[in-house]
Amino acid sequence: QVQLQESGPGLVKPSETLSLTCTVSGGSVSSGPYYWSWIRQPPGKGLQWIGYIFYSGSTNYNPSLKSRVTISLDTSQNQFSLKLTSVTAADTAVYYCASGPRSGRGDHWGQGTLVTVSS
Amino acid sequence: EIVLTQSPATLSLSPGERATLSCRASQSVSSYLAWYQQKPGQAPRLLIYDASNRATGIPARFSGSGSGTDFTLTISSLEPEDFAIYYCQQRSNWPYTFGQGTKLEIK
């Protein structure tokens, strides 16, 4: 059973870069065909799919965030990561990592981590 | 971007009753629709994928139906632990999108 755990700073200053890591256990980020995703949820609001990376390394980013987002794999650490640049208060949210055997399927989720953008 | 509209926004029912939740897509998503359950302070949990397939470990009282633009999640007999927020999500077109949620509350 795949398990996911997010980690990273809970507070980021406006205009800086948000960086989060998802550590995977019970599976390998380099074995296919699995998709590794980041999804966020502003407090009290709905869910937004930020993007995903395929086990091969190919990526797809939400057009609304595309210019600011990078998702990458670290096979040596069995992790994948999210970087979101030039953050504003609108990026304050619980960030989840998720995975599934098909693109767009969230079979497994981390518990989520709240990131607040504030000076 | 495909917009998913869920109805009702809130559904008030009692344990043992049948719950019917709807999700309508702004354009066809074929059968690429999923349902998730989210409880306060928890991550969403996949219940149904590709419109009608129960995810691993999901009780048989949860069922999904529909194709194209209209989908339904049915909970045949509500258990106390089923009161939560339910989201639909499409994976037909990128970016994948979620509905705004239906809150299922105890009457």
Interface residues (C-beta under 8 A of the other chain):
Chain A: G46 L47 Q48 W49 N60 N62 P63 S64 Y96 A98 G100 R102 S103 G104 R105 G106 D107 W109 G110 Q111 G112
Chain B: Y32 A34 Y36 Q42 A43 P44 R45 L46 Y49 A55 T56 Y87 Q89 Q90 R91 W94 P95 Y96 T97 F98 G99 Q100 G101
